[in-house]
Amino acid sequence: MIKYTVVFLLFLAGCRDAPEGISPVGDRSGGSKSLASKDSVSVVTVVQDFFKAFDDKDTGRIRDLLLPSTKLIHHNGAITNTAEMNAVIQGTKDWWPRTRTLSQYEFTADSSMVILGLKNEVTFSLPGNKKVYEPYQETWIFRKVGPSWKPIRIHYSKVTVERHSEEVK
């Protein structure tokens, strides 16, 4: 327990320069605190920029943030690459306004790969003042491409239960 507390405290100290709204909850990076802090801020910024572009239906920005080969594994099991995801966005007729909160960041890294976990809470505003809340748990895997971190795999799961069970129903 003490080991995890020390790692947590070191990570929080290393992330004091994080952009507003970033509250990482864990770090298992093998590098220095300053490298972990810089990399954690970089990848979280990519995620935030992605969702801003996504919510704005800015497919050009999405294309710039991702690699053509980035795999997006959706909560229903469908898999798309960047071009396919952009086509889905462009073809969606009822694109409801939404608000989004990203939180509970968990950062694990080495010099060439980063895994970022987070909670993504989306509230859609539908006609008739109807609000629909959709929480997701996400895992983003990044690879170092030149000087930048690029997502290579994005997986999200819709939160449908509070507690896990192995019972067959």
Sequence and secondary structure as in RCSB ss.txt:
>XXXX:A:sequence
MIKYTVVFLLFLAGCRDAPEGISPVGDRSGGSKSLASKDSVSVVTVVQDFFKAFDDKDTGRIRDLLLPSTKLIHH
NGAITNTAEMNAVIQGTKDWWPRTRTLSQYEFTADSSMVILGLKNEVTFSLPGNKKVYEPYQETWIFRKVGPSWK
PIRIHYSKVTVERHSEEVK
>XXXX:A:secstr
 HHHHHHHHHHHHHTTT  TT     B  SS HHHHHHHHHHHHHHHHHHHHHHHTT HHHHHHHS TT EEE T
TS EE HHHHHHHHHH S    EEEEEEEEEEEE SSEEEEEEEEEEEEEETTTEEEEEEEEEEEEEEEETTEEE
EEEEEEEE   SS      
